[in-house]
Amino acid sequence: HISWLGPKGPMRRGAAGTASAARLHEGKAAKSKPAASSKELGPAAEQAAGLDGQAPLPEQLPTNEIKALATLRKFMGKRGVVDKKDGIRGLIASMKKDADSLEALVKRALHSLGADETPETIGPMVDQLQELYIRTPAQLEKSFKCEDTIDDLRHLFRGRLMPAMKHELKLYHAKVALQRAATSMAAPVETPRPITRRLKLVRCELSQLSHIDQLSQTFRVRVSVSFCIEGGALDEDLSKQFDGFPVDEDGRPTYRPSAVWYLSQLDFPNGHDLHVLESKVAVVGNDLHLIQRVEGEFFERFELHAFPFDAQDLTVTMCFNCAKNGPVPVELSCPPSAVLGIDVTTFAFSD
């Protein structure tokens, strides 16, 4: 027996339903910071307002972020990273190209000193930082202020390299402030309209049933399923070979995952110790077929009222972990044309 998890509980073969569980939740919007006008901020605001050749910064930009914009523009202009006429847009574009990893900080510090900035030089330094459990710029900054680690850092960053690293950290903080400023200046983006993906079961086969245990109320079986998304091969988002949840260039979720991601949400609630033997998305004409084979142990409440002469239903429950009313809803169906089979020739009993 194959059962679905529907909106009103379990439903037997042929019924459509969706899982009530959801793994995706929209985050709550962060509260905005106190507003401050450029007139109240004095020279810092005027300097930051001059970063963009066409228009001043919005008046609601927080004080600390306006000062950070001026600082960052000054630093990056001196280093030739951004031309004087580029303004805020140029700063944001350069930030996306300039990583904020430890490797990037060390490389820029060496470059400012005219020293060797090859991977052979940077790699050992980063490895020694990781041995001190320093893996991010924020952790490095705290370590500069810690008496237990400052001696190790002085030994690692000798001579003029120490003040160069501190200078890069100051630039790093200015860039973080600019990122916040860019976010506050950006127009609010609405959540895309949910698209219900319709998955049609085209094949489900059970084989190699074994280890039916009345005491533990479990059994082992191999399950092969195939779902079809009609016209899915023509959808650019569904056709992508990416199993993660997609985001745009600004890090916001697009809520348009691929068929590979949907297949990763296939779940067997009454399964235990499952092994995935095959999981792939195949293109069949204009359709996408989501194929998966799993083998493992399943739980079943045995109802042996006339043992040993009664019959016991063994159930495999399948669902997709996508909320019906969520941002990526799924609709399941099992048409009469679906191939449902049980290979009785491979049945084996442990007792």
N, C-alpha and C positions, 0 to 999 in steps of 0.2 A: 504494500500500500504506500502511496506517495501522498503526503499531506502538505498543504501550504499554510503559512501563518497569515491569516487575513485580519482585517480591521475588527472583526468580532470574534476572534478566536480561531482554532484550527478548522480547516475545511478539507474535505476529502478530495480525491482525484477528480480533476476536471474543473475545479473551482479556481477563481482568480483571487489574488489577494496581495497584500504588501506587508512587509515587516513593520511593526510599530516602533522598533528601535531606530534611532538615528545617531550617526557618529559625527554629523556636522551641525554646528550651531553657529549662528551669526553672533559676532562679538558686539558688546554694547559700545556705543560711541563714547569716546573719552570726553570728559568735561573740558571745555575751553579755558584757557588761562585768562587772567584779568587783562582787560584792554588798557592800552595806553596810547595816547596820541603823540604824533611827532613833535608837536609844539611843546609838550610837557617834557620831552626827553632831551632837548637841547642839541648840542653839536653832534652827539652820537647818532641821533635820529637823522639829522641833516646829512651826515656823511653816508649813512646806510641808504638814505633815500636817493643819493646820487649814484648808487651802484647800477641802476637800470637807466639807460639813456633815454627811454621813452616815457616812463611813468614812475612816480615815487612808490615806496612800499605802502601797503594798506595801513591805515591808522590803527587797526586793531591788533597789529603785530606786537607781542610782548616786548618789554624793555630789553631783557637779556638776549633775546634773539636778534634784535636790531643791532646791538653792540657786537654780537658774534658775527653778523653779516659784514660789518665794517672791518672787523679783525681779519676775517677769512679773506675778504677781498684784498686787503693789504698784503697778507702773506702770499697768496697765490699769484698776485700781480708781480711781486718782487721775484718770484721764482720762475716767471714766464709760463705758468700753467694756464693762465687765462689772460687774454689780451684786455687792455684797458676798456675797450669799447664793448666787451662782451656782456657785462652786467650780470644780473641774477640768472638769466637763462644759461649763460655760459658757465657759471659756477655749478649749477645743477647738472649740466651735461658732463662737466669734467669730473664731478663726484661719482657719477655712475661708472666712469672708466677707471677711477682710482680706488683700489680696494683698501679696506681698513683692517687688514690682517696684520699679524706681527711681522710677517715676511715683508709686507709693503712698507711698514714703518721703518724697519731696519734698512731696507733698500734705499728709501728716500733719505734717511740720515746719512748713509755712506755716500750717496750721490751729492749731498750738500757739501761734503768735505772733500769731494774729488777722489774718494777712495775706491778700492775694488768692490764692485757690487754684483759679482757673479754668484750663481747658486752655490758654488763651492765655498764662498765666504759667508753667505747668509745662512745656509743650511745648518752648520754647526752652532751658530749663535742661537737660532730658533730652537734647536734640540736642547741646548743648555737651559734655555728659558722654560721649556716644557719639563725638564727635570726638576725645576723649581716650582712646578705646577702653575706656571704663568702661560696662559694660552690666548689671552685677549688683551687688547690695548688697555681696557679698564683695569684688568688685573695687574698689568705692568705699572700703571700709575700708582696703584695702592702699594705695590712693592717698593717703589721709590721712597715712600713715606714710612716704610716698615723697617725698624732697626734690625730685625732678624734676617732680612734679605738684601739690605742696601749694600753690604760688603760684597756679596756675591755679584751684584749688578755692577759695582765699581770695577771688579776684576774682569767682568765680561765686556763692559763698555769703557775702555780705557781712554785716557786723554780727552780730546775734544769730542769724542763720540757720545759721552754722557750728556753734555748740554745739547748736543744735536738731537738725541733721542727725546729729551724733555721738550725741545722745541716742536718736534713732530707730534708729541702728545697734545701740546697746546693747539696745534692746527687740527688735530683729530677732534677735539672738543668743539672747536668752531664749526667743523663740518657737520657734527651731530646736531648742533643748534640750527644750522642752515637747513638740514633735512626737516626739522620740526617746522621751521618757517615756511619751507616750500609746501609742506602738508597743509598748514593753516591757510596759505594763499590759494591753494588749489580749490577748484569748485567741487562741491559735494557730488559724489558719484552714487547714483542709485543702483540698488541691487538688480541684476538682470532678471527678467521675467523667467520663472521656472519653466523648464521644458520637460514634460512627462515622457520618459523613454519607455516604450512598450516592448517588453521582452516576451516572446512567444516560445513556449516549450515545444521543440520539434522531436526530441528523442530523450528517453530516460530508460536505462537498462540496469538491472541488478544482477550481479553474478558472484560466484564464489562465496555463497552464504555458508558460514561455519561458526563453530564455538557458540552454539545456542546454550546459554547458561541460565537455568531457571532460578538458581539461588541469587546470582548477582543481577538477574534480569537484564542481560545484555546479549548481543549477538554481533558477529562480524560480517561485513559484506563489502563488496566493491560496487561503487555507484558511478555510472557514466551518464552525464547530462549534456544537452546541447540546447542553447537558447538562440533565437534568431531575432535580430533587429532589422526589420524590412527597410530597405533603402539606406541602411546605415553606412554603406561604403561611399555614398555620395555626400555624407556629412563630414566636413573637414575636422570638426572637433572629435567626433567619435572615431575617426580613422587614425588619429595620432597614436603612435606606439609609446605611450607614457602612462605609467601606472600611478603616478602621483596626482594630487589634486592641483589643477592648474591655477596660476595666478598671472596677472598682467605685469607690465614692466615696473609698476609702482608697488608690487607686492600684494595687490588686492585680489581676492579670489574671483574667478570669472564664472564659476558654477557651470562650466561646460566641460566636464571630464570626458575622457575617452572610454571606448568600450572595454579596454584593458582594465581601467579603473573599476568600471561596473562589475567586471568578472571577479575582481579582487574582493568585492563586497558580498559575494555568494557565501552563504553560511549554512551550516547544518546544526541547528540548536540542540538536537538530541544526540549529536555525535561526540566521540571522545577519542583522543589519541589518533586523529586523522592524518593520513599521509597523502599529499597531493601527488598523484602520479603523472598527471598531464593538465596543463592549463594554458590555453591559447585562444586567440581570436583569428578566425579564418574568414577570408573574403570569398563569398559565393555569389557571383554575378554582382548585383547591386546591394546585396544583403551582407550583414556581418553575423557570423555564427560564433557564439561564446561557448567554448567547449572545455569541460573539466571532468577529470576522473579522480576520484578519491577512494581510499580504502581505510577502514578502521572499525572501531567499536561503536555501537549505537545502543542507547538505552531504550527499553520497552517495558511497560508495566504488564507483566504476565497475568492473564485472567484464566487460571486453570481451575475451572469449576467442576470439570468432569475428567480430571487427569486419570489415566493417560489417553483418553479417547476423545478429548476435545481438540479444537483447532485454535491456533493462536495467531493473531495478526501481528506482523512485524512492520513497524513504521519507520520510514526515513523522512525527516522533515527538512525542507529547504526554504530559505528566504534570502532576500537581498537587504542588507542593512542600509536602506534608504527610506527616510520617512515619507509617508504619502503626502503630507502637507509641508514637507521641507523644501529646500532650494534645489534638490536634485531628485524629484520623485520618480518612482518606477511603478509600472503597471504590468502585472504578470497575467498570462493567459495560457490555457492548455486546450487547444482546439482538438476536435475529434480526429484530425489527421495525424496527431502526434503518435510517434512510435514508442509504445510502452511495453517493455519486455522483461521477463524473468527467466534466467538460465537455470532451469531445475536440474540439469545434468551435472552441475558443479557443486551441488549442495553437499555439505558434509556436517555431521553432528559430532560434537566433542564427547558426548556421553552415549 
